[in-house]
Amino acid sequence: MMRPAPQSATLEPRNLAETQEEYFASGEFFAELAELVAARTESAGGDAAVACRAYLEGAMGPLLEEIGCTWRVLENEVHPSAPFLIAHRTEGDDLPTVLMYGHADVVEGQAGQWGEDRDPWTLRAEGERWYGRGAADNKGQHLVDLAALRMLVRHKGGLGFNLTVLIESGEEVGSPGLAEFAAAHREELRADLFVGSDGPRLDADVPTLFLGARGGLNLTLEADLRAGQHHSGNWGGLLRNAATTVAAAVGTLVDGHGRIVCDALLPAELPASVRAALATVDVEDRVGGPAVDEGWGDPGLSAAERVFGWNTLEVLALDAGDADAPMNAIPGRARAVLQLRFVVGTELEDLPGRVQAHLDAHGYPMVRVSAGIAFRASRTDPDHPWAQWAAASVRRRVGDRLAVLPNIGGSLPNHVFTDVLGLPTVWMPHSYPGCNQHAPDEHLLEPLAREGFAMALGLFDDLGDPAGRPAVRPAPPAGDLS
């Protein structure tokens, strides 16, 4: 394994700033990102394994070598079309280790659906927007971080910490095999801190750190009472209406104002550290987003607490009869699909069974509950020393504009790093909610990439300075993977 010798030379801030500016102004960053975007690494495509392996070996490998890493590509035993890359740079056994993450895969390119004849596989600059599939999710984001590491190595000759990089290629299809891979390679992935860049900032103008992700679970409520439909005049008042029944059953779970009224669907508490972290977070004025509805959701919570600190239950779809051509008939079957977004502290064991018991107790045993695949919630406590350190580091670059979120409202495979590997996690996104990820016209904002690069450069520079960073944990006894 390559072991570059650490250097103690002090950075020249002006020189580094000039080099950083030149990296973007010269077009070097754009050119590197263009090469990454050109790789058609659609994780749901038939050639996903070939495309993703070529990306890992042909694009990531050489970049990691410039950072001084050794690397190798490993198979995904659960999902063979989504291989993994692991890289290492070791500078000293007494130094902290950071585990970095990115994903090589992208969603379908959706060629022909982009505006202005844009090609999803050709990075195209239009003002501050750089269009291309993966520009924001996730190629542009992990390029920012890896390029910042490369720049530090070039200027300092070393990092002052140990580096492990994990890049997967199945995130867009749910990260199949990632948890199993992490468990099997737990020792090789051992670290003191996880740092990743994915997802959006709170807003384009708000630099953000988030420490976890909400989980999600789809629940289907179905009343299948009888075959066919029956005349509403002849049978109204005699036959149970499946649509009315399902709608009422939904109302025992979440009321008409978005408040969850079933205790089984709520977390145990809103921790004080989470409430404190969200006290200054404003979600009511997101540029380009819809206005926040007054009177929706739990009235005892702030808007930020409702989306980042608590659970929500949303009706995604209702199915009964034909709303476009109603037949004056009582539907015999109706169905509702709901989604629970949940935070750490929500009891998931036999949740569908507990919801079923709730419906039975409220007089709706004819409504049957089924559940889809759940993705788990996870969070690093905002009071954790590494979380506090990371926030302080970034604030030195961006000031009080920084928002620290205990978790994002959506989902990422963060639980693999918190629960399987036992790491404190810090996510530093370099995109924003309006980036059109997963849709035509996905783009990266150049000013966010520049600012994100400065944030990453500062964070990694601070990590290499023993003064002020949390103490390195002692090495565990041989064979102890706890």
C-alpha positions, 0 to 999 in steps of 0.5 A: 500500500502506498504510504506518502510521507506527511508534511508539516508545511503551512499552506499559503492561503493566497497561493491556494486561493489563486490555484483554486480560482485558476482551476475553475477559470481555466476550464479545467474543472469543466473539462474534467466534469465533461468527461465524467458526464460523457460516461453513460453510467445508467444504473438501470441500463442493460450495460450498467456493469460495463459502463460503471466499471469503465467509469471506476477504472478509467475515470476514478482510478487515475484521479485517485492515483493523483491523490496518492491512493491505491485502489481496486474495483470489487464485485457486488455479490448482491447486485453484479451490475453495480461494482464498488471501488475502494481506495486508500491513502495511508499517512500514519497509524496515529492520524485520523481516517476519513471515509469519503463516498460517491456514486458513479451511477446516474438515472436514465438519460431521458434523451430527447426530453431535454430543452434547447436540444441539450444532449444529456451526455454532453456537458453544456454551459449556459450562463451559470448552469452546466447541463448534463446527466450526473452533473449534479447527481452525483458526478459533479459533487464527488469531483469537487471533493476529490479535486480538492483533495488532489489540490491539497496533496499538490500544495502540501505534499500530504493531507495530514490524515488517512483517506479511504474512498468508497464509490458505489454504482447502484445508488440510483436503484437503492444501493443494493448490496452496499450494506452487505459489502460494508459489513464484509469489508468493515475493517478495511472501511474503518474510519473516524469520520464519514464525509460525503457530498450528495443531495441538495443544499437547503437552498442555492444561497444557503451552504448546508451540512446535513448529518443523516437522512429520513427513512421511508416506507410505503403503505397500501390500504386496500378494501376489496369488498366485492366484484364489480360496481353496483347502481348508486340509486338502487344500492346506495345506503345498503352496500358499503362503499369501498372508496368511502371506507378507505378514505375514512381509514386514511383519516384515522392515520393522518387528518385533513390538515396533515397531522399524523393521528396514529401513535404507531407512525410517530417517533418517540421524541424530538431530541433537544439537540435536533430542535436546537440545530433547527432553531435558525433553519428557514424553509419557508422561502426557498427560491423557485419552490412553492409557498409553504402552506399555513395550517398544514402539519403538526401545529406544535412544530416549526416548518423546519422541524416538520420536514427535518425533525419529525415524521410525515405521512403523505397520500401518494395515490388514490384508486377507486372507480373512474374520476374522469368518467364516473358511472353512478355506481358504488365501487367495490374496491378501493386502494390508497398508497401512502408514504411514511417519511420517518426519523430516527426513533420511529419503531419499525418492527411490525409497523404494518401489523400495528397499523392494521391493529389500529384500523381494526380498533377503529372499525375498519378490519375490512381495510387491509394493510401491506407494506413495500420495502423500507429504507432506514432512517439514520442520523448523527447527533448534532452535538457529536464532536465531529459534527461540531468540528465540521460545522465550525470549519465550514463557518470559517469559510461561509460565515453564519449562512451555514445551515446544519440539518440533523438529516435531510427530508429525503433518503440516502444510504446513510444508515450503512455508515452510521449503523453498519460501520458505526461512523459519525456522518457529515454530508456537504452537498454541492447542489440545490433543490432546483437542479432537476436531478432525475429529470431532463435538464439536470444541471450544476450551478457553477457558483455552488461548485466554486463555493463547494470546492472552497468549503471542501478545501477548507474542511480537508485542510483543517482535518490535516491540522491536529489543533482543534480536531477531535482526538483520534480514537485508540486502535481496537484490539485485534479482531474487534470490529465494534 
